[in-house]
Amino acid sequence: MRDYDSAGIRNIAVVGHGGSGKTSLVDALCFAAGSGKRHGNIRDGTALTDHLPEEVERGYSIALGCAYAEWMESKINFVDTPGSLDFQGDALAGLAATDGALCVVSAVSGVEVGTERMFRAAMQRQDPVLFAVTMMDKEHADFDRIYLEIKSRLTAKVIPVEIPCGEGHEFAGVINLFTQRAYMYTSGAKGEYVETDIPAHCQARFAAYRQELIEAISATDDALLERYLEGQDIDRDDAIHGMKDAMARLDLFPLFCVSAENMIGVRAMLTELVQLMPNAWEMEEIHALTGSEGHATIQLHAKDDGPFAALVFKTLSEPHVGDVSYFRVLSGSVQTGQEVYNATRDVVEKLGHLSVPLGKERVEVQTLHAGDIGCVAKLRNTHTNDTLSTREHPIRLPAITFPESVVHFAVSAAARGEEEKLQQGLHRLHDEDPTLSVAYNPETHETIVGGMGERHLDVAMAVLKRKFGVQADLAPPRIAYRETITAKAEGQGRHKKQTGGRGQFGDCWIRMSPMPRGEGYLFDDRIVGGVIPSKYIPAVDRGIQEAAQRGVLAGFPLVDFRAELYDGSTHSVDSNEMSFKMAGILAFKTVASKCRPVLLEPIDLVEVTVPDRYLGDVLGDLSGRRGQILGTDTDGQQTSVRALVPQAELHLYATQLFSLSHGHGTLTRRFSGYEQVPHEAAQKVVAEHAREMEEATG
C-alpha cells in the first residue's frame, strides 16, 4: 500500500439500522477495490469487518470494524458500525473518528429507528451524509418508496444521483444521473460492468429524476441557478462540484442504489465516494486544549507539519496480542517506533508496530500521515478517548461523548474464588466499551454492571467468558432501601453481664427524634453531673450508629434522626467502653421501634423523550410504576417527560420503553433522593426481609 497524505484520504463511517446491509456493503467495496481478498458474507461468518466470535455466532455486528479501499488515487477508510441500539456507543465512536457518513437503508425494510438515530447523530456533528439503498436485488425492493421514506422521515434535502435499472430479481445495473449513462452488471467477480446508453424502458424515469437532480443542485448555488434559468446545460463536472459543495453545507444528501451480494453498483459507489465525500484536508479545524494543564486552545488542521495529535476512538483486546488501540491522526504524522505522549494520563508510550486495520488483519506501515486511521498494539496505559501527542506539544482532543448505560444487573462470579478475576475482566471490557459501566454498591454489597440493553449485557458476559475465562451470573440489583423515624420517643439501654470474674455494665437513656430528609445523623451529648464518664460517651454514639446500620424494620440503615444522650449510670469496676457501646445498641433497639419507623426508597429523576404518537402509552406506563409526573416539553414532534420514579419500579424499564415506543424512545436517569414507601409496598419489602432471615437461620 502506498503512502497517502491528507488530501488523498477519506474517512467514512458506515451507519444505519441493524440488518440494513452495512457490513456486507463494506465487504463488497473493499473486495471490488482489491484490499479485501475474498467476497465474504454474514451467513458464512466471512464478512471482512465482522470477525469477533460473538459476531460470527450471532450474525450481526457488536463492535466497530475498520477497513480501507484504494480507489482513484485515494484511500477510503471505512468504519463499519453496529446497527443495534445496544451497541450504539461504537457507532458514535465511528462517527467521531470520521469526516462523513454513508447511511445505509435496506431497499426492503426502509427507514428504521436505527437509521433515524444515526442520521440525527451525524447531523449533530454537522457531517456530510451520503445515502445508499442496499439489497436492491431482494424481493419487494422498492427504490422509489425508500426515497420517499427518507424524504419524509429524515430530510427533504435527499436527492437521487443514481437510480436502479430494474428492481428485485431484475436489478441489472444503475443509471448515473451525472454522467447520464447506464452501468450494466456483467456477472464479473468484482462487480465489473458495461457502460451503455440508458435503456428505453428507463428513459422516462431517468428524465424525471435527472430534472429533479439538476434543479436541486442549482437551487444551492447562485451561479448554477442563473445558468439553469437561462436554459444552459449543467455538465457532469459542474454538477458533481455543486453537489459536493452542497453536501459540505448540509444542503443536499445524495442517494445511491446497490446490491452488495451481487456486486451491482459497488464500483460506481467507490467512484462517487471519492468524488463527493470530503478528504481529510478539506475538513474544518478542530479546537483542542494544549499546554501541560490544558488551559490554552489550539486549532488543529490535517497537515503533516502540524503538531502531532491523535484520538484513540476504540480499544479492542485480542488473544495473544493484548489491547489494540485504534486512533485517528488529526494533525501531524507519526512513525513506527516513535515515542508519543498520552496527555490524558501523563504517560509516555512507544508505538512499536504501526498498522492500518483491514478487518481482523493489520497491515504494517512505517508512517501514518495527518488524517489517517491506524492502530497499534500493547500500549501500557492508553484507553479509549485518550489523546496521543508529544511531550513538546501536549494536546488534549475533545472526548467522544458516550451514552450512559440504561439497563443494570448485579453480577457475580458463578464459581467461588473467581471474584478478583471477574473484576479484572469487567474493567477490561469497560476499556473496550465505555458504555459498559461497572460500579460497586457499598450499601447492597453488589457489583453492578450496566449496559445499553439486555442483549448488550448478554454479549458482554459471553465475551467475558471467552476472553477471561470467567462465568458470570446476572441478577436484578437489590434496592438500597433505608429506614427513618417519624415520631419522638425515649428509653433506656442497659447492658449488664456478670461472669466469674470482672463483669460488664453500661446504662444509658436516649431520646430519638426525626430530622429533615437528607440531614443524616446527629448525636447530642446532654449528660450533666458526670453520670456517664466522658470517656464512655463516644462508645454510646458508636453503638447507636452500629445499630442504626441494621435498622428496625427490614435490615436497612436508619437515617435522618437525632439521638440525645441525657442520662445513665456507671459502675466503678464493671463499666468500660464495650459495655456502653452495647448499652447504646440496646437503647437504639428499644427507642427506635417506638418512633413509628418507616421504609424509604431511592427515587430517580427520569427523563423520557418519545415521539408524540407514543406519549399516552409512556405516561400510562410511568403512572403504573408509581411515577410522579413533573412536567412535559414538546417541540411538535417529540415530547420529553420528566418524572420521579422509584428505583424498585425501573428494572428493565429501558426494555419496556423500547417496546412501547418501537425503539424511538430515549431515557436518562439521575438519582433524586429518598421518599417514604407506601404502606402496602413497604409491607412486601418487610415480609421479604423476614423470609430471607428465616432462610438464613433455618
N, C-alpha and C positions, 0 to 999 in steps of 0.2 A: 504494500500500500504506500502510495506517495504521500509527501507532506502537503498539508493544506493550511493556508493562513485563514484569517477570519473571513475574508471576502469569499472564500470558496467553501465555507461551512454553513450548513443549515441544520438547525436543531428543532425537531418537530415532535411534540407529544401526540401520541395516537390515543384518543379518548372516545368514550361512548358507553352505552349501556352494555351490561354483560350479555354475551351471546350474539352481539351485533357483527362480529367478524373482524375485530381489531387485530388479534394475534395472527389469524390466517392472512390478513392483508399485509402485515409487516413481513411475514414469512415469504409471501409471493413477491413483494417489492424487492427484498434482498436477493431472492433467487433469480429474479429477472436481471438484476444488476450484476450478479456473479459473486457477491460476497457470501450468500447462502449457497451451500454446496449441494443441497437437495431440496425438493419441494415437499416440505413436511406438512402435517395436518394434525388437528386436535385429536381426532378419533384414535390415531395410532400413537399419540404421545410424542410425535416427532417434530412439532412446531418449534421454530427457531428460538423464540423467546419464552416459551413455557417449558422449562426443563426441570423445575423442582419436583421431587417425587410426589408431593401433595397435589401439584398442578396436573401432573400426568395421570394420577389416580382419579382425580375429581373431574378433569376435563374443563377447567376454567382457570384463569389467571388469579393468583393470590398475591403476587409481588410484581413490581415493575420490572421489565426486562429491556435491555439495551441492545441495539444492533445498528449497523450502518450500511449504506449503499453508496457506491461511487457511480456517478452519472453526470454526463455533460461537464466534465472537468470540475465537478463539485462532489463534496462528501455530505451525504444526508445522514445525520444521526437521528435514529428513531428511538423514542422512549415509549415502549408499549405498556400501557397502564391497565390495571384491573378495572373491570366494569362493575363488579358487585359493590354495592354501597358499604358492605362490611370491610372492604379494603380500600376505601376512598383516600386514606392517608397517602398511599403510594401514588394514587392518581394526582393528588395535589402536589406531591413532590416532583412528579414528572413534568407538570406544568411549570413549576418553579425553575426547573433545570433547562427549559427550552424557550424558544422565541415565538413559537406559534403552535397551533393545534390542528390536527387532522381529525375532525369529528366524524366518526363512523356511524352510519344509520343503516339498519337492515332494510332491504327492499321489501321484506315480508312483514316484519313486526313494526317498522316505522319508528317514530319518535317515542321514546320511553322515558321513565323517570331519570335513569342514569344519564341519558342524553341531555335532558334539561339541566341537571345539576352541573355537569361538566361544562356545558356551554356557558352557563352563568359564571362558573369559576374562571373560565378563560376571559370572559368579558370584564370581570373584576380586575383582572391583571392587564386589561387593555391589549390582549394578544390577538393578532390576526387569526382567523379561523377559516379553514377550507373543509367543506362537507364532502363526504364520499358515501354514495349509496351502494352498499355491497350486496352480494348474493343475488345479483340480477338474473342469474341462471336458475333460481329456485322457482318452484311452482307458486303462483299467486304473487310473484314480484310485480310491483306497480310503481314505476318511476314517477309518474305524474302525481299519484296520490301522496307519495313521500315528499315530493317537492312542496305540495300544498300544506302538508302537515308541518314541515319545517317553517314555512312562511307564516302559518297561523300560530304555532306554539313556541317558536324560538325567535325568529327575526324576519321581518318583512323585507330585509335587505338581501336575502339569499337570492342568487341568480344562477341558473344552469350555464355552464360553459361547455358541457358535454351532455349529449343525450344518447340513449341506447338505440341500437338498431335491432329491434326485436326484444322480447322480454320472456322470462321463464326459459323453457327449453329452446326457444327460438332466439335467445340472446346470442347474437353472432358478432357484434362489434360495437364501436362507439363512433359517434359523429361529433367532431370538434367544431364548435361554433366560431372559434377564432380563425382556424385555417379553412373552414367550410369544406372539409374533406371527411370521408369515411375511412375508418381503420378497421378492416375486417379480419377476424381471427382465422389463423391458418392451421390450428392444431399443433403448433410448434411447442417444443418443450418449455420454452421460456417466454411464452406469450407473443411470439412473432405475429406480425400482421401484414396485410397488404393494403396500401393506400389506394383508395378508389374514389370515383365520383359518388355523390350521395345517391343511394338507390331511389328509384322513382316513388316507391311506396312510403318513403320517409320525407319526401320533399316538402309537403305541406307542414308537417310537424317541425321540420328544420327551419323553415321560413319564419314561423311564428316565434320560435324560441330565439332565433338569430336577431329578429327585430327587438325582442324584449331585452336581450343582452346589450345591444348597441345603445338602446335608449337608457338603460340603467347606467352604463359606463359614462355616457355623455352627460347625464344629469349630475355627475360628481365632478366634472371638470369644465370650466367655462369655455376654454379653447375648443375642446371636443364638442361641446354643446353648440357652439356657434357654427362649426363645420357641419354638424348633423342637421341643424335647422336650415342651412343653405343647400342641403341636398348632396353634400360631398360624401364620398365613401371614406369610412374609417378602416384603414388596413389592419392587418394582423398585429404588426409590431406596436402600433399606436394603441390598439385595443388592449393588448397584454400589458403595456406600460400603464395605461389608465386604470386597469383592473388592479395591478399591484399597488399603485398609489392609493386607490380607494380602499383596498384591504388594510393597508397600514393605518388609515384613518378610521377604520371600522365602519366605512360607508357601504362596503359590499362584501358578500361572503359567497365565493364561487361554489358550485355544486357539480360533482362528478359522478360517474357510474362505473362499476367494476364488478368482475367476478374473480375473486382470489383463487377459488378452486380450479377454475378453467383458464386462469391467467389472461382473461379478456380485459383489456383496458389498463393493464398493470404498467406496461412500458410507457403508455401515454401519460399515466398519472405521474410517473417519475419525472418526465419532462416538465409537466406543469408545476410540480413541486419546486423544481429548480427555478422555473421562470417566475413564479408568483410569490413564493414564500421569501421572507427577508433573510439575507445572510447575517451572520453574527456581527459583521462590521456595521451593518445598517441599523442595528438596534440602538435604542436610546441609552444614554449614560445611566449607570447605576450609582446611587448615592450610598456610600458606605462610611463607617467610622474608622478613623485612623488614630495613630498615637498609642502609647502604652496604656493609657487609661480610656481610650476610645472617646475623647471629648470632641475632637475635630471631625469635620465632614469632608470627604473626598469624592470626586466624581471619577468613576472608572469607565473606560471605554475598551472595547475588544481590540487591542493592538499589542503587538509583541513587545514594544519598547516601553510599555507602561509597567507600573509596579505589579508584581505577581499577586494574584488573589484568586482563590478557587473555593467554591462552596461544596461541601460534602452533602449530597442530597439522598444518599442511600447507603446503608451498611448491610452486608449480607455475609453470614457465616457459612463457610464451605468446609466439608470434611477434608482433613489432611492439609488444609491450606490456612484456615483461620478466617479472621474477618477480612473481607474485601470492601474497600471504600470506593464508592462511585462519586465522582466530582465533576463539576463544570468549571472550566477555566474562564473567569470573567475578564481577566486582564493579565498581561504579561505572558510569558511562556515558562516552561519547566522541563528539565532534562532528567533522564534516568540517573539515579544515584544522588540526586541533589538533596540537600538538607533544606527543609522548609520549617516554618514556624506556625504552630497552631495557636493563633491569637486568642481563641476562645478558652483554651485550657492552659495557656502559657507553657507549652512543651515544644521541644524540637523533634521533628520526625524525619526519617530518611526514606525517600521514595525509591525502594530497591529495584522494582521492575515495573516501569510504566507500561500500561497496556491500554488498548481501546477494546471495549466489550463487544462481543458478537455472540449474543445468546449466552450459553454456558462456556463458550470459548473466550479466550483473551489473546489478542494479537499484540505482541510486544512492540513498542516503538521507542525511539531514542528521545523524541521531543514531542511535547503537546503544546500547540500554539493557542493563542488567545481565541476564545470562542468554542474550543473543542471540548468533548466529553471523554473522560478517561477513567481508569480505575487502577488501584494499587492494593497489594495485599500486605498484611502483617504490620499495619501501623499500631503502635503500642497503646496510644491513648487518644485516639481520634474517633469521633462518633458523628452520627447524622446531625446536620445543622452546624457543624464546626466550620470555621474558616481557616484555610491554609494560606499563608502569606510568607513573608521573610522577616527575619529579626530586624533588618534595617528599616523596613517599611511595614510595621504591623498593621493589619487591616481586619476589620470585622464586618462581614457582609450581613445584610438583613436576613434574619432567620425565616425559615418556612413556618407558617402557622398551621399546625396540625389540629384537626378536630379532637375534642375531648371524648373520652370513652362514655358510652351511654348504657352499657349493659355490664353488670358486675356480679361476680360469683366469689365465694370463698373457695380457695384452692388449697389442697393438702396432698402430701405425698401418699401414694397408695401403700407403699412399703415403709416399715419403720426404719429409721436411720438414714433416710434419704432427704431429710428436710433441708440440709445445707446444699445438697446437690440441686434440689428443687429451686431454692432461692437464686443460686448462681445461674441456672438455666433461664429462669424467668427474667432476670435482669439482662442477660444476653439477648433474649428475644425482644425486650424493650429497646435495646440499642438498634436492633434491626428494624423495628416497627414502633415508632414513638406513640402511635395511637393505642398500643397495648400498654395499659398502666398497671403498675404493681405497687401496692402500699400495704402496710401493716396497721391494723386497727387495734390499738392497745386496750380499748375497752372490751372488745369481744374476743381478743387474743386470736384473731384470724388474719391470714394473708388474703388480701382482696385483689383479684385480678379483674381488670376492666377492658372492654373492647367495644367495637362499633356494632356488634351484633352477635347472636349466638353462633352463627357459622364462623365468624372471626375467631371466637374463643375455641371452638371445636378444632379448627385448623391449627391454632397456636398450640393446643395440647398435643396434637399429632406431631408437630414439629419438635416440641419439647421431648417427646419420647424418642423420635428418630435421631435427633442431634445430640441429646444429652443423656439418653437412657433412663429417663425418669417418667414413670407412670403417675399421672396426677388425677385426683378426683375433684370434681366441681360440685358445689352445693350452694343453695341460696344463702346469702350472708345473714348472720344474726343481726338483729336490730339492736342498736346501742340505746336501749331504754334507760331512763333514770327515774328516780323517785324523789318526792319532796313532801313537805307537810303543809297543811292548810289551817292549822289551829295551834294555839299555845297550850303547853302543859308542863308540869314539873314532876320530879320524882327522885327516888334515891337509887344509888347503885352501891351495894355493899358486898365486898369480897372478903370472906373470912375462911381461912383454911388452917386447920391445926393438925400437924403431923407429930411424930415422936419428938422432934427437936424444935427448932425455931419455926414459927408459924408465918402466915401471911394475913395481913389486914389492911384494907383500904375502904374508905367510906366517903362518898360524895353525894351532893344534891345538885341537880342541874335543872334549869328551865330551858325549854326549846321553843322557838318561835319562828314563823316563816319569814323569809326575806324576798325582795323582788326577784323576778326571774332573771337569771344570769349573774346574780351577785355572789354566788358560790357559798362559802362557809366562813363564819365569823365566830371566834371563841372569845368570850368575855369573862375575865377573871374578876369576880366580885367578893373574893374571900377577905374577911376582916378579922383581926384579932389572932391571926395565925392558927385558926382551927385546922387548916391543912398547911403544912410547911411549904414554903415557896418552891423548894426543890422537887416536890411531888406534883405540883400543879401542871407542868408540861406533860407529865405522864397521863394525866386525866385527858388532856387535849388529844394526845396521840391515841388513846383508847377510843374516844368518841369518833375520831376520823377513821380509825380502822374499822369500827363497827358500821360507820356510815357507808363504807365501800361495799358492804354486803347487803345494805338496805333492810327493809322490813316486810315488803310485800312479795317481791319476786326475785330477790337476789341482785338487784341493780343498785348502783351508787345513789345514795340520798344526797341531794344538793339543795342549795338556796335556803339555808337555815342558820339560825343563830343559837349557840349554846352558851348559857350563862351559868358558870360555876359559882354558887353562892353560899354553900355550907358543906360541912363534913366533919369527920373526926379522924383521929390517928391513934396509933399505938406506939408507945415508945420503943418497943423491941421488934414487933412483928411487921411494922409498916416499911415498905420500900417502893421503889418506882414501879416494879412489875405489879405489885398489889394495887396501886392506884390506877395503873393502866387498865387492869381487869375491872376495877370499880367503874371506870369511865365507860367501858364496853357494856357493863350491866346496866348502868344508868341510861345509856342511849336506848338499849332494848326496851327498858321499862317505859321511858317517856315517849319515844318516837311513835310507838303503837297507839298512844293516846292522843296524838296530834293530828288525827284524821289524815294519814298518809295517802297520797295518790300517785298514780303512774304518769310519767312524762314520756313523750315520744319525740324523736327528731323529725323536724319538718323541713322539707326542701322547697325553695322557690323555683318553680318550674316555668319555663317559657317555651311554649309550643307555637310553631309557625306552620300554618296549613293553608292550602287554597280554600277560598270561601265555601266551595261546594262540600267540603268535609267538616266545616266548623261545627255544625249541630251534633254530629257523631262524637267529635272530640270533646265538646263541652259536656255531653251526657256521660261520657266515659270518665272524665275528670270528677264529675259530681259523684259518680258511683264509687270513686276511690276516696271519698271523704275530702275532696279538694275544695278549697275556698277560692273562688274566682276573684281576682283583684282588679282585673280590667282587661280590655282588648284594644288593639290598634290595628287599623286596616289601611291598605294602600289601594283598595278597589279590586285587587285580585287575590291577595293573601291577607290573612289575619293572624296577628300574634296575640296569644292568650297568656296572661300571667296568672299563676295560681299557686297557693300554698297547699302542698300535698304531703301527707305523712309518708316517711320513707318505707314504712311497712306495706304501703299500697303501691310502691313503684317498682318492685322487682319485675323485670322483663316488660316494663311499660313501653320501652322503645320498640319492642317487637309488636306489641298491640297497636302502637301508633302507626307503625309501618303498614299493618293490616288495614286499619281504619282509613288511612289516607292514601292507600295504594302506593306507598313509598314516597309520597310527596312531602310528608310532614318532617320537620326538624325539631330537635329537642335540646335544651340546655337545662342543667340542674345546678343549683347552688344551695348549700346548707343555710337555713334561715334561723333556726332556733329550736327550742323545745316548747311543746304545748301539752296540756293535760289530755290524757287518753279518755275518750268517752267510756262510761261505766261498763257497758256490755263488752266492748273490745278489751278493756282492762281485765275483766274477769277471765277472758280466754287466755291472756298472757299469764296471769297468776296461776290459772289451772295448769297450763303447760309447764310452768316452772315447778309446780308441785309434783307433776308426773316425772319430770327429769330427776328431781331429788329422790323420789321414791325408787326409780330405776337404779340410780347411782348407789343407793344404800341397800338395795334389795336383793 
